[in-house]
């Protein structure tokens, strides 16, 4: 499957939302670094890490949805569905591993 063809389905609004979300996550990661530098209580740090994990999962699910709705759908319609579906299943497998 041609990866170049898969790029570009995000509207400017959607792309902006994803980038803003990632910037917030980046800020949270810097906050955790500061918490550790300041010897903050471990549970407080862990709660923040959990929040980052949830935020990253949300970004991932948004991207996965876009990929399934656009890239995989287009691949199926163009007769290249099997490799696209296999790739999607591989992504699901990585998501379900802990």
C-alpha positions as CSV (number, residue, x, y, z in Angstrom):
1,X,0.0,0.0,0.0
2,X,1.4,3.4,-1.0
3,X,1.9,5.4,2.2
4,X,2.1,8.7,0.3
5,X,-1.4,8.2,-0.9
6,X,-2.7,7.9,2.6
7,X,-1.5,11.3,3.7
8,X,-3.7,14.4,3.5
9,X,-7.1,13.3,4.7
10,X,-7.1,15.6,7.7
11,X,-9.0,18.8,7.2
12,X,-7.2,22.0,8.4
13,X,-9.6,22.0,11.4
14,X,-8.9,18.4,12.3
15,X,-5.2,18.8,11.9
16,X,-5.2,21.9,14.0
17,X,-7.2,20.0,16.7
18,X,-4.7,17.1,16.7
19,X,-1.7,19.4,16.8
20,X,-3.2,21.4,19.7
21,X,-3.9,18.2,21.6
22,X,-0.4,17.0,21.1
23,X,1.0,20.4,22.2
24,X,-1.1,20.1,25.4
25,X,0.3,16.6,25.9
26,X,3.8,17.9,25.3
27,X,3.2,20.5,28.1
28,X,1.9,17.7,30.4
29,X,5.1,15.7,29.8
30,X,7.2,18.7,30.6
31,X,5.1,19.2,33.8
32,X,5.9,15.6,34.8
33,X,9.6,16.2,34.3
34,X,9.3,19.2,36.6
35,X,7.4,17.2,39.1
36,X,10.1,14.6,39.2
37,X,12.8,17.3,39.4
38,X,10.9,18.8,42.4
39,X,10.6,15.4,44.1
40,X,6.8,15.5,44.0
41,X,4.8,12.7,45.5
42,X,4.9,9.5,43.3
43,X,1.1,9.1,43.2
44,X,0.7,12.6,41.9
45,X,3.2,11.9,39.1
46,X,1.5,8.6,38.3
47,X,-1.9,10.3,38.0
48,X,-0.4,12.8,35.5
49,X,1.1,9.9,33.5
50,X,-2.3,8.3,33.4
51,X,-3.8,11.5,32.1
52,X,-1.2,11.6,29.3
53,X,-1.8,8.0,28.4
54,X,-5.5,8.7,28.1
55,X,-4.8,11.8,26.0
56,X,-2.5,9.9,23.7
57,X,-5.1,7.1,23.3
58,X,-7.6,9.7,22.3
59,X,-5.2,11.1,19.6
60,X,-4.5,7.5,18.4
61,X,-8.2,6.6,18.2
62,X,-8.9,9.8,16.2
63,X,-6.2,8.9,13.8
64,X,-7.3,5.3,13.6
65,X,-10.8,6.4,12.8
66,X,-9.6,8.7,10.0
67,X,-7.4,5.9,8.6
68,X,-10.3,3.4,8.6
69,X,-12.8,5.8,7.1
70,X,-10.6,7.2,4.4
71,X,-7.4,5.3,3.7
72,X,-8.8,1.8,4.2
73,X,-12.0,2.6,2.4
74,X,-10.2,4.1,-0.6
75,X,-7.9,1.1,-0.7
76,X,-10.9,-1.3,-0.7
77,X,-12.6,0.7,-3.5
78,X,-9.5,0.7,-5.6
79,X,-9.1,-3.1,-5.3
80,X,-6.2,-2.9,-2.7
81,X,-8.3,-3.8,0.3
82,X,-6.5,-6.9,1.5
83,X,-3.2,-5.2,2.3
84,X,-5.0,-2.2,3.9
85,X,-7.1,-4.5,6.1
86,X,-4.0,-6.5,7.1
87,X,-2.2,-3.3,8.0
88,X,-5.3,-2.1,10.0
89,X,-5.4,-5.4,11.9
90,X,-1.8,-5.0,12.7
91,X,-2.5,-1.6,14.2
92,X,-5.3,-3.1,16.3
93,X,-3.0,-5.8,17.5
94,X,-0.5,-3.2,18.6
95,X,-3.2,-1.2,20.4
96,X,-4.5,-4.2,22.3
97,X,-1.0,-5.2,23.6
98,X,-0.3,-3.8,27.1
